[in-house]
Amino acid sequence: MPRGPKSGYLCESCGARTPAPMGRCPSCGAWGTLVASTVPEAGPASTRRGAPEAVTTTTLDAASEHDLVRIPSGDGEVDRVLGGGW
C-alpha cells in the first residue's frame, strides 16, 4: 500500500533535514531556519538502486581442487593442517 509523502523540517541555511521541529538546526547550528517540508516517498529498493548484478553459481560437484591456488606458509605443520598452504 503506497504511503503519502513524509513530513519533516528543512534548514533554509544548510539544507539539512530533521524529522522533528527544533529551534536550532542540528547540522549548522543556525537559529530559526527550520521550515516544514514534505519529501515524496521513495519507491521500492530494487528501483532505487537499479537492477541487481547477475550472479553465477557453481555446484560443489563442478568445483575442482585444482582450481585452488595454495600459498605455502613456510611451516610444514601449518601447511599440512591447511591442506597445502593458505
C-alpha positions as CSV (number, residue, x, y, z in Angstrom):
1,M,0.0,0.0,0.0
2,P,1.6,3.3,-1.0
3,R,2.1,5.8,1.7
4,G,1.9,9.6,1.3
5,P,4.9,12.0,1.4
6,K,6.9,12.1,4.6
7,S,6.8,15.4,6.5
8,G,9.8,16.9,8.2
9,Y,11.7,20.1,8.6
10,L,14.3,21.6,6.2
11,C,17.0,24.0,7.2
12,E,17.0,27.1,4.9
13,S,20.6,27.8,5.7
14,C,22.4,24.4,5.1
15,G,19.7,22.2,3.6
16,A,19.8,19.6,6.4
17,R,16.6,17.6,7.1
18,T,15.2,16.7,10.5
19,P,12.0,14.8,11.4
20,A,11.1,17.0,14.4
21,P,10.7,20.7,14.9
22,M,13.7,22.4,16.6
23,G,14.6,25.9,17.3
24,R,18.2,25.3,16.2
25,C,19.5,23.3,13.2
26,P,21.4,20.3,14.5
27,S,23.7,20.4,11.4
28,C,24.8,24.0,11.1
29,G,23.6,25.5,14.4
30,A,21.6,28.3,12.8
31,W,18.6,29.5,14.8
32,G,15.1,29.8,13.4
33,T,15.9,28.3,9.9
34,L,13.9,25.1,10.0
35,V,10.8,25.2,7.9
36,A,8.1,22.4,7.4
37,S,8.5,20.5,4.2
38,T,7.4,17.2,2.6
39,V,9.6,14.6,1.0
40,P,8.0,12.2,-1.5
41,E,8.1,8.6,-0.5
42,A,10.8,6.6,-2.4
43,G,9.9,3.6,-4.5
44,P,10.9,0.0,-3.8
45,A,14.6,-0.7,-3.1
46,S,15.0,-2.5,-6.5
47,T,14.0,0.6,-8.5
48,R,16.1,3.0,-6.3
49,R,19.4,1.1,-6.6
50,G,19.0,-0.3,-10.1
51,A,18.8,-3.9,-11.1
52,P,20.9,-6.4,-9.2
53,E,24.0,-7.7,-10.8
54,A,23.9,-11.2,-12.4
55,V,25.4,-13.9,-10.2
56,T,26.7,-17.2,-11.4
57,T,26.8,-20.2,-9.1
58,T,28.8,-23.4,-9.2
59,T,27.8,-26.7,-7.7
60,L,30.3,-28.5,-5.4
61,D,30.4,-31.3,-7.9
62,A,31.7,-28.9,-10.6
63,A,34.3,-27.3,-8.4
64,S,37.8,-28.7,-8.6
65,E,40.7,-28.8,-6.1
66,H,43.0,-27.9,-8.9
67,D,41.3,-24.5,-9.2
68,L,42.6,-23.6,-5.8
69,V,45.9,-21.7,-5.5
70,R,47.8,-22.6,-2.3
71,I,50.5,-20.4,-0.9
72,P,52.9,-22.3,1.3
73,S,53.4,-20.6,4.8
74,G,56.9,-22.0,5.3
75,D,55.8,-24.1,8.2
76,G,55.3,-27.7,7.2
77,E,52.8,-28.5,10.1
78,V,50.7,-25.4,9.3
79,D,50.7,-26.3,5.6
80,R,49.6,-29.9,6.4
81,V,46.7,-28.7,8.5
82,L,45.6,-26.2,5.9
83,G,45.8,-28.7,3.1
84,G,49.0,-27.5,1.4
85,G,49.1,-23.8,2.4
86,W,46.8,-20.8,2.7
